[in-house]
Amino acid sequence: MEIEKIKKILDQEPEEAVADMLEDVEERYGEIPYIINFMKDMPELFISRMIYENSVMRQMNLMDPKIVELISIAVSSALRCEYCLKTHLRVAKRLGISKEEMFSAMLIAATISSAAVLAEGTRSLDSQLSDTKVEMNSREGNCSVCSIVSQLPEEE
């Protein structure tokens, strides 16, 4: 969110600022998510949260809105937040994202989540049930969570 827009919001009466921010959310998403609607009667919390959230999540000029929604779908799936997931699925549908693309985002989230569970679980299992010390630190180019060797090219 641009500094000038933040200043404008902070100069408004709380009720007016909340109304403007709700209008912006509805324009961007086509709806007002439950949490945002719930917090609207708490202007001090609502305004500060929305300024922060807009600064981080709503900078659509940095990323394509479809990519942002696919990331949101993946994270919502991984965190198992049914409510966030349903909201982001609806928004993605309005943006023209295909069912296959949405499912691909979920598959990526599931794969990473599964790897994290296995990495933590197998290391704990080995450390508690074997005499050998399990290497917990990452080696050069490996993931520090699961020790999978990076497939990314070396940086120059």
N, C-alpha and C positions, 0 to 999 in steps of 0.2 A: 504494500500500500504506500502510495506517495505521501511524503511528509505534509505537503499542502492539504491533501485530503484529510489526513489525521488532524491537523490544526483546525480545519473547518468543522469536523465532527466534535472536537473538544470545545469549540466555541458555541456550539448549539446547546439548547436546553436538553436535558437527558431524554425526555420523551420524544422530542423531535429527532434527536440523533438515533434513537432506537428505531423509530419509524422509517427513517431513511435507510438504515442498515438492513432492516427486514425487507424493504422494497428491493434493495440491491441483491440480497440473497435469493429472493423469489425470481428476480429477473435472470440471474445466472443459472439457477437450478430448476426453475419451473415449479418450485415448491419451497416450503420452509420446513427443514428437518425438525423433528421433535425436540431435540436438546435446545436448539436455538429458540424455538417457540416457548419452551419451558422457562428459559432464562430471561425472556424479554421484560418481565416485571421486576427484574433486578438490574437496573441500568448500570450501576457501578461495575458489576461483574460482567454483564453482557457486553458493554462497550469495550472494556479492556480485552476481553476474550476475542471479540470480533476483530478488533484492530490487530491483535497478534495473529489470529487465524488468517485474516486477509493478507497480512504481510508475508506469511509463510506459504499458504496454500492457494491463494487466489491470484497470484502473479502469472496470469495466463500468457503474458507476453514472453515469459522465459521458457515455457513448455507448451506444447500443443494441448488444448483442453482434453482431447481424447486420451492422450498419454497420462495426464493427471488422473482421469477417471479410471483408467486401467490399473494404475498404481494403487489408487484408492480401493478398487475391487480386490486386488491381491492382498493388500494389508488387512482389509476388513475380513477377508476370508481366513487369513492366517491367524488373526486375533479372535476369530469366531464371534465377531460382533454382527449378529443377524440384522440389527436395525440399521447400522451403517451400511452393511452390504446391500440391503434392499434399496436404500436411498441411492447409493452409487450405481446400482444396476438400472434403476429408473432413469437417472441422469444420463448414463451411458447410452441407454436406448434412445433417449431424446437427441443425443449427439450423433446417432447413426452408427454406433459401434455394434458390430455383429455379435451374435450369440457365441460364435466360435472364438472370436477375439476375447470376449469376456471369460470364457471357459479357459482359454490359454493362460490368462492372467492368474486364474485360480490354480491351474496346474503348476505354474511356476511357484506360487506361494506354498502349495502343498509340498512340492519337492524340497524347497528350502527349509520349511518347517520340519519335515521328516528328517532331513539331514541334521538339523540342529538337535532334535530329540535323540537321534541315534548317536551323534557325537558326544553329547553330554552323558547319555546313559551308558554307552559302552566304556567310556573312560572311568566313570564311577564304578562300574562293575569290575573292570580290571584292577583299579586301585584298591578296591575292598577285598577282592577274592584271589589276587595273585601276588606272588612274591616280586614280580618285576615292576619297576617304577614306570608309570605311564608318562610319556612326554606330553606335557600340557601346553607348552609354548609352541608357537608356530615357527616353522622353518621358513627360510627365504622363499617367497612366492606361494606359500601355502596359506589356506584359510586358518585363522587362529581358533575357529570353533571346530571345524571338522577335518582339518589337515588335508583337504583335497587340493591337489596341485592346481594352481591357476592355469587356465587355458588362454589367458590374455597375453598378447605379445608384450615383450619387454619395452619399457619406455626408453626413448632415446634422449 
